[in-house]
Amino acid sequence: MATGKRVTAAVLLIGDEVLSGRTQDRNLNQIARFLAPLGINVMECRVVPDETDVIVDALNTLRAGHDYVFTTGGIGPTHDDITADAVAAAFGVGIDVRADALAIIEDWYAKTQTPVTESRKRMARIPDGASLIVNPVTGAPGFQTGNVFTLAGVPSIVAGMLNDIDHRLEGGAVTKSRSVKGDNLREGDVAEALGVLAKEFPEVSIGSYPYFLEVKAGEIKRGTHLVARATDTDQLDQVIERIAAMVEAVGITPRIDPVD
Amino acid sequence: MATGKRVTAAVLLIGDEVLSGRTQDRNLNQIARFLAPLGINVMECRVVPDETDVIVDALNTLRAGHDYVFTTGGIGPTHDDITADAVAAAFGVGIDVRADALAIIEDWYAKTQTPVTESRKRMARIPDGASLIVNPVTGAPGFQTGNVFTLAGVPSIVAGMLNDIDHRLEGGAVTKSRSVKGDNLREGDVAEALGVLAKEFPEVSIGSYPYFLEVKAGEIKRGTHLVARATDTDQLDQVIERIAAMVEAVGITPRIDPVD
């Protein structure tokens, strides 16, 4: 039996550069790994371009369907940074330069005798009613509006901002995961047995992930990771033991990874 | 003036492992980079869990809104591989083991004297009316159903499958990109001038992307990439020259990257 309620989140990645292939996103992964131990499961992610209407629509869909939403990207000082205005539009609230946000930015730039230009002031535009999120990396804050957390796009800045978020979140049951790795194991070797096991333990999510690593030119090391995820650790342990036995039965030594 | 029509694509990443943070996705980036030179712009991406209803809804939304859709993940032999059935459901067509797909799989496994079990046969389940996509890495084919291309989840297999796709696509105007890199340039140094330039060239998309690299422990190298994207190379060249001059005007040597 799972303990605690199920709490879900969505991630909205905002930026032409992710869709064009210029930038490899790392924020979905980073945010999912941050939330998992808090008992919050990311159930959906969308990547959208820098277009206000598209951002507003996606944000309104996601915030209605999940306990929390995390946006990344588009809160810098340049013309293509339109996320703060889009969040305000989605919530139907006003937006303007706010004194507390501006003070943070002025203090930050004063340290390096950098002028706070009009464009830098734009980073103090905060939707009405939002609370600020500390940015320990470059000063300009993120913000929380209802159940939506608006973060920067640069992964190292997102990492910094997440430190000011966990105390605002109410998590549910924590999903634990364990895995069995079988070098040279092919998915099809255990697929039938795995399907039977998945039916027997409907509350445990069992995934099968083949890997192909080029250890040196032309030499591929392959195998399969079998991953079980559940909130109930007793069931999780039972499933992992059964999977390990399954791998052993086809003549491969299972390598059991510790609990995440 | 742009030449040729605008052709758009969406990417649907299917898999609990991407949302849980276990797996860092690389397929969106790979597919976007494959499509860009063909004149096809990825305008949306969604990541969904291994749940049939969610996959069907997302797929039907995306295939109605874009010229092409690419799905990744969930076409292996195990119980959690439900993508083929979800695609059939989305299109309202039947699905069964198909002789040509099964022959490919039987030939493939015959090479290594591997039995084609019931679960391996599942990989020959193809939605009615689909055409197969060659998988040069592990045999089991992907498939095309209307404007939807269903690919594997492992990035190296996706790369292999893309080789059997370009001849099926009709691209439009190719978006070219060029960039100016300014070490130690901060976004705010050029934000006003960049905003003016963006208004002057509405058909050129101009993005500003700060970077922070830890070159060694505790030592951060920072700067900003200014990227322009357009289908018209004359306009693109004009914009890049203006951006380079802008960076030079604040005392930083611009580094102009060649056309992508």
Interface residues (C-beta under 8 A of the other chain):
Chain A: G15 D16 E17 V18 L19 S20 G21 R22 T23 Q24 D25 R26 L28 N29 Q30 I31 A32 R33 A36 N41 V42 M43 E44 C45 R46 V47 V48 P49 D50 V54 G76 P77 T78 H79 D80 D81 T114 T117 E118 S119 R120 R122 V137 T138 G153 V154 S156 I157 T175 S177 R186 E187 G188 A191 E192 L194 G195 A198 K199 S205 I206 G207 S208 Y209 P210 Y211 F212 V227 R229
Chain B: G15 D16 E17 V18 L19 S20 G21 R22 T23 Q24 D25 R26 L28 N29 Q30 I31 A32 R33 A36 N41 V42 M43 E44 C45 R46 V47 V48 P49 D50 V54 G76 P77 T78 H79 D80 T114 T117 E118 S119 R120 R122 V137 T138 G153 V154 S156 I157 T175 S177 R186 E187 G188 A191 E192 L194 G195 A198 K199 S205 I206 G207 S208 Y209 P210 Y211 F212 V227 R229
